[in-house]
């Protein structure tokens, strides 16, 4: 196991004089097994990832950083070909896994390694439920510990090998602060009676999974597609398929092939010649020179599709609801906003818009009925259910 005895950037001199340990770079299966066997008795395990989504079509995890009880390691999954020894650690309910902004990391670990997580604690989510306005890791660590984290490598290509020492040190430094941060946040949440809220939200968050498009049209995951006419939608789908094929061939992320704005402009204006694309400033001159004819042909083909063969954007039919529902939504929203103001929280953290609407439609009269509404949390029923039902009872 390779050890780097350098001090990490932003040493925690004012974190009760806690010195940042040197990190160890794990690049072999044996070293990973040794680490996993040593760390599996720790109550807290801090985790962070670095990926290459800015540089490749099929993104992948390029580093896994973990820390606990003086251990501070950086695992290279591009050299360690089997991360199976980590799976029991992540699944162990006794070990609290600490992440910051974990949604992407949870999806990535499951996608690349089939790793599932139990007993998650997300320090960004915790900061939000404490009313923090700035919740990036850098802002939170600076606010709590007076430490400036180095962010110069944040958008670098983590798939390059060998990685410069500075990038590895950057990765190792981020994960080190998560456990003391989590403990501080847990104490504050407990004092405010909100720890159970975050624990339950983290339990739901740990179940997120990557979204697979399968054989569905690509326009279903394209912002703005639902506003297009069917002919324009056919053009957009052809353009998206072309971009996907090109991105796979070049191993580049989609946005570095053509921007969404460019493709939407072509689909909207139905520009079917390179000259029209240039006049409409749909693409750069270089893109038009290389791809203009191919894209124009896609537009022409879509224009020739018979009307009855054009794609249809699927729309969910809204169920008919009582005309009193808007009044109920307004009443409980006013109640929620007042509570949020008193607690100095973002109102959506208490009850989001979709949940407010669902409650207004169902109009529960008991806590049991309230608890049966899809998406509602136990903490929302327990701590706010009685008052919420009272508000509902005042609206016809």
Secondary structure as GFF3:
##gff-version 3
##sequence-region A 1 396
A	DSSP	beta_strand	2	3	.	.	.	ID=ss1
A	DSSP	beta_strand	24	26	.	.	.	ID=ss2
A	DSSP	alpha_helix	29	39	.	.	.	ID=ss3
A	DSSP	beta_strand	44	51	.	.	.	ID=ss4
A	DSSP	beta_strand	61	68	.	.	.	ID=ss5
A	DSSP	beta_strand	71	75	.	.	.	ID=ss6
A	DSSP	alpha_helix	84	91	.	.	.	ID=ss7
A	DSSP	beta_strand	96	99	.	.	.	ID=ss8
A	DSSP	alpha_helix	103	113	.	.	.	ID=ss9
A	DSSP	beta_strand	120	122	.	.	.	ID=ss10
A	DSSP	alpha_helix	123	129	.	.	.	ID=ss11
A	DSSP	alpha_helix	137	145	.	.	.	ID=ss12
A	DSSP	alpha_helix	165	176	.	.	.	ID=ss13
A	DSSP	alpha_helix	178	192	.	.	.	ID=ss14
A	DSSP	alpha_helix	195	205	.	.	.	ID=ss15
A	DSSP	three_ten_helix	218	221	.	.	.	ID=ss16
A	DSSP	three_ten_helix	225	227	.	.	.	ID=ss17
A	DSSP	alpha_helix	230	250	.	.	.	ID=ss18
A	DSSP	three_ten_helix	254	256	.	.	.	ID=ss19
A	DSSP	alpha_helix	260	269	.	.	.	ID=ss20
A	DSSP	alpha_helix	274	279	.	.	.	ID=ss21
A	DSSP	alpha_helix	285	303	.	.	.	ID=ss22
A	DSSP	three_ten_helix	307	309	.	.	.	ID=ss23
A	DSSP	alpha_helix	325	343	.	.	.	ID=ss24
A	DSSP	alpha_helix	347	350	.	.	.	ID=ss25
A	DSSP	alpha_helix	353	362	.	.	.	ID=ss26
A	DSSP	alpha_helix	367	371	.	.	.	ID=ss27
A	DSSP	alpha_helix	378	393	.	.	.	ID=ss28
###
